[in-house]
Every structure is written in structure tokens, then in C-alpha cells.
Amino acid sequence: MSVREIRLFGDPVLRTKAGEVTTFDKELRKLVRDLGDTMWEASGAGLAAPQLGVSLRVFTYLNDDDEIDHLVNPVLGPFSEEMQDGEEGCLSLPGLAFELRRPERVLAVGQNMYGDPVTVEGSGIVSRCLQHETDHLDGVLFIDKLDRETKKAAMKAIREAEWANEAKPVIKTSPHPLFGGHAT
């Protein structure tokens, strides 16, 4: 469909809990396709709707077959007691990556873009992705989960990042009320 601008750290939409999807229509399907196209173009492993400025509970991710998949209205759990350590980054914090501990496995229940029930069992990188993207839907960034010293280093890196010091572009939003616009 189309590649959209990714919102960067500091944009208030990234700190807002996204609303539940209640309408499964062509606008939602376009959003899912745009998420996938944008994620692919940016070489990401996942991308949540708030990162495109859309406060809805939907994200795309690379599944175990390295194919773009999506989840709408995800609920996570149970989580494994076994943990994994791994480097994590975010398209809204370009160029930054830090070690973060997360559960090795997670079960995600939600819907597809047509409203059909979906269950995903994620392990390894897919588990990490499901957790990271669901965090976005709750207004949580991965840097919020870092230990104190690492978070301090992350905030310093953000202050020094070239993208954090550039003028923010004006981003046009959809006039459709489902995507934050106002009906006229």
C-alpha cells in the first residue's frame, strides 16, 4: 500500500495507551498493509500503529517463517518463567539498541484484520517482538524496561542522537475518525 513516516521518541502518541479496534473494515486492512510496508522498508522486526501516529491496538511483526504477520487487540500471557537476554532496538529510537531481559516464550491472543480469532505462540525473537509491540500499544517503550544505569545511558544517547535534534516534520493524519481524524 504505502510507506508512512515513523513517529520518533518524544511524540506524545508513543506514550498513549492505544484504543481497542472495534471496526474491521477496509481502513483497518489498509493500516495493516501500511504497517507491513513501512516495517519492511525500515528493516524492522515489528511495528505498532502508534508508531505511525494511529492510536489503535494493532501491530505487524516478522513471524517464525520471516513473513510479515499482524495482530489486532492482542492480549499476552501466560509468559514462560524461562528468560532470554538479547539486544533490543526500536524504529522510533533509530540507531539505539540495548540489552533487555524478557520471557523466552509467550502466548498472544487477538484477532486478524478481519476480526477472526488468532492465537500466536512466540518463542525467542518472536516472543520478544510480541512483547515489544504490545508494550507500544500500552504507551510503553523498551527503554522504560531497562535497568537504571542502562536507562541513564539510553537517555544520554537519545539526547546526543542526530534525529532527536532535528526539527520534527508536520505529519498529516487521516480524516477518518477511526484513525484519529474528526468527522465533518
Legacy VTK file of the C-alpha trace (Angstrom):
# vtk DataFile Version 3.0
C-alpha trace
ASCII
DATASET POLYDATA
POINTS 184 float
0.000 0.000 0.000
2.243 2.799 1.229
5.203 3.560 3.422
4.448 6.097 6.137
6.557 8.301 8.385
7.545 6.612 11.654
6.966 8.698 14.776
10.079 9.228 16.874
10.744 9.281 20.601
9.177 12.398 22.095
5.958 12.161 20.083
3.072 12.005 22.607
1.258 9.264 20.647
4.032 6.857 21.680
3.145 7.420 25.347
-0.620 6.999 24.933
-2.495 3.755 25.549
-3.984 2.784 22.182
-7.705 2.182 21.777
-9.227 -1.186 21.038
-10.107 -1.886 17.411
-13.881 -2.288 17.095
-14.347 -1.793 13.346
-12.826 -4.337 10.981
-13.120 -2.610 7.616
-11.057 -1.633 4.581
-9.459 1.247 6.531
-8.097 -1.236 9.088
-6.856 -3.540 6.326
-5.086 -0.567 4.691
-3.494 0.320 8.038
-2.233 -3.265 8.465
-0.763 -3.220 4.950
0.836 0.194 5.548
2.327 -1.090 8.813
3.792 -4.061 6.968
5.143 -1.947 4.092
6.658 0.608 6.466
8.163 -2.078 8.717
9.685 -3.843 5.701
11.078 -0.629 4.200
12.644 0.299 7.562
14.102 -3.226 8.004
12.201 -3.675 11.251
11.087 -6.837 13.033
7.831 -5.238 14.183
5.844 -2.008 14.010
2.863 -0.840 16.063
0.115 1.503 14.865
1.056 4.269 17.360
4.451 4.437 15.628
2.545 5.665 12.566
0.525 8.103 14.677
-2.540 5.848 14.856
-3.704 5.110 18.393
-5.181 1.663 17.747
-4.244 -1.748 19.161
-2.693 -3.322 16.074
0.842 -4.237 15.029
2.814 -6.145 12.430
5.786 -8.427 13.100
8.014 -10.988 11.411
6.813 -14.492 12.263
8.906 -17.681 12.547
8.903 -18.009 8.743
10.232 -14.427 8.356
6.913 -13.388 6.847
5.015 -10.256 7.830
2.136 -11.105 10.140
-0.162 -8.949 12.252
-2.192 -8.980 15.438
-5.179 -6.833 16.405
-6.248 -6.274 20.039
-3.505 -8.537 21.446
-3.576 -9.916 24.964
-0.379 -11.571 26.182
0.026 -14.410 28.658
0.961 -16.701 30.071
4.663 -15.920 29.935
7.364 -18.544 30.449
9.446 -18.450 33.600
12.490 -19.036 31.407
14.054 -15.740 30.379
16.122 -14.581 27.409
18.680 -11.809 27.219
19.020 -10.002 23.931
19.719 -6.731 22.244
16.578 -4.764 21.516
16.033 -1.688 19.404
13.081 0.311 18.133
12.240 2.091 14.889
11.076 5.074 16.989
14.559 5.266 18.533
16.692 4.816 15.403
20.225 3.564 15.832
19.859 2.694 19.516
19.931 -0.837 20.935
20.352 -2.131 24.472
20.365 -5.493 26.237
16.989 -6.330 27.730
15.737 -9.432 29.552
12.310 -10.752 28.538
10.412 -14.038 28.901
11.580 -16.680 26.401
8.030 -17.685 25.421
4.637 -16.019 25.401
1.143 -16.794 24.198
-0.637 -13.974 22.364
-4.372 -13.997 21.707
-6.065 -11.443 19.484
-7.693 -11.051 16.099
-6.677 -10.703 12.486
-7.665 -7.742 10.308
-10.994 -9.419 9.512
-11.930 -9.877 13.183
-11.248 -13.625 13.282
-9.657 -15.013 16.475
-5.891 -15.606 16.337
-3.518 -17.325 18.766
0.255 -16.998 18.408
2.806 -18.962 20.416
6.021 -16.991 20.288
9.480 -18.017 21.412
12.862 -16.370 21.036
12.799 -13.330 18.767
9.069 -13.712 18.032
8.311 -13.682 21.770
10.460 -10.563 22.159
8.681 -8.928 19.220
5.174 -9.722 20.502
6.069 -8.239 23.897
7.810 -5.163 22.447
4.949 -4.305 20.080
2.254 -4.901 22.716
4.196 -2.568 25.020
3.883 0.114 22.315
0.105 -0.299 22.422
0.223 0.470 26.155
2.385 3.586 25.709
5.500 1.779 26.954
8.870 1.915 25.188
11.580 -0.699 25.617
13.847 1.857 27.282
11.302 2.048 30.124
12.170 -1.557 30.989
15.934 -1.063 31.177
17.773 -1.139 34.491
18.626 2.247 35.975
22.208 2.515 34.700
21.363 1.327 31.193
18.373 3.666 31.023
20.637 6.546 32.008
22.976 5.621 29.124
19.979 5.318 26.781
18.711 8.789 27.672
22.196 10.227 27.088
22.342 8.501 23.682
18.907 9.914 22.810
19.979 13.456 23.729
23.052 13.056 21.514
21.227 11.411 18.593
21.103 13.446 15.405
17.422 12.595 14.836
16.491 13.897 18.304
17.882 17.332 17.467
16.276 17.739 14.045
13.111 19.734 13.530
10.110 17.435 13.705
8.120 17.214 10.469
4.451 18.087 10.398
2.656 14.806 9.862
-0.739 14.805 8.250
-3.280 12.418 9.700
-6.175 10.638 8.104
-9.509 12.478 8.194
-11.172 9.137 9.010
-12.424 9.174 12.652
-11.132 5.624 13.176
-7.584 6.921 12.734
-7.771 9.999 14.921
-9.325 12.418 12.451
-12.546 14.286 13.022
-15.729 13.601 11.131
-17.059 16.681 9.375
LINES 1 185
184 0 1 2 3 4 5 6 7 8 9 10 11 12 13 14 15 16 17 18 19 20 21 22 23 24 25 26 27 28 29 30 31 32 33 34 35 36 37 38 39 40 41 42 43 44 45 46 47 48 49 50 51 52 53 54 55 56 57 58 59 60 61 62 63 64 65 66 67 68 69 70 71 72 73 74 75 76 77 78 79 80 81 82 83 84 85 86 87 88 89 90 91 92 93 94 95 96 97 98 99 100 101 102 103 104 105 106 107 108 109 110 111 112 113 114 115 116 117 118 119 120 121 122 123 124 125 126 127 128 129 130 131 132 133 134 135 136 137 138 139 140 141 142 143 144 145 146 147 148 149 150 151 152 153 154 155 156 157 158 159 160 161 162 163 164 165 166 167 168 169 170 171 172 173 174 175 176 177 178 179 180 181 182 183
